[in-house]
């Protein structure tokens, strides 16, 4: 059994996969006992070295919680999908190569031997057994997870994909045995202007039978999609997993959020105390964000 709640990960190689993605392969002895998550949208928080350091500080365990408890040297970190685990144990992560940002800058300059820290993995994708169809939606940030989901679909699965990329060269070919149709939205969203995924979701003719919706992308779009499937389509909470991976103008949003954080956080906590599920509590959190203008 692993004695600590994080992994050191060493860069093995990097590759400019498409104009918008840098692929980094990670290995090293500490990943030999990597405990993969069951869901295909498996995600780890990746922490990067502080300026002047070769690797991030180690997490510490206080009362069973592994975290950077010393704020003075807490490193920057971002969440990323494990795109693939190769037969030799190599972990593949595709980074969006946008201008600015700690993670993007690190990935574009990374070289073999560089060391980062991985959190323990988690995931969201969970399809009920009686599902007849799936709607899978993502922008660039969610595309690696979407690709892994599609590639792992069984032959019996029927799914429709809506994927928004900014550059036509980022369009992927999905190698899957599932019955999959794809709509590519090219040249919109992804921090370059208004996105088109929400309208595309609303316009898609929902089939008969039991469905499941998975979304990963910009946070405001995730809220709009959640409201649509929950309120207008009446889908139960077990019928969707909708995750905000990033946020437009994040710094400005955070500055406003800090002023109402206690109120918004209380909505989530109260929902849990009332016996609601984590997903239902997240809805309450989202509703409170909307009420306070966020």
Beta strands, then each sheet from edge to edge (+ up, - down):
strand 1: 6-18
strand 2: 21-27
strand 3: 43-47
strand 4: 60-62
strand 5: 65-67
strand 6: 77-81
strand 7: 84-85
strand 8: 91-96
strand 9: 115-119
strand 10: 133-138
strand 11: 158-165
strand 12: 179-186
strand 13: 211-218
strand 14: 240-246
sheet 1: 6+ 3- 9+ 1- 2+ 8- 7+
sheet 2: 4+ 5-
sheet 3: 12+ 11+ 10+ 13+ 14+
end
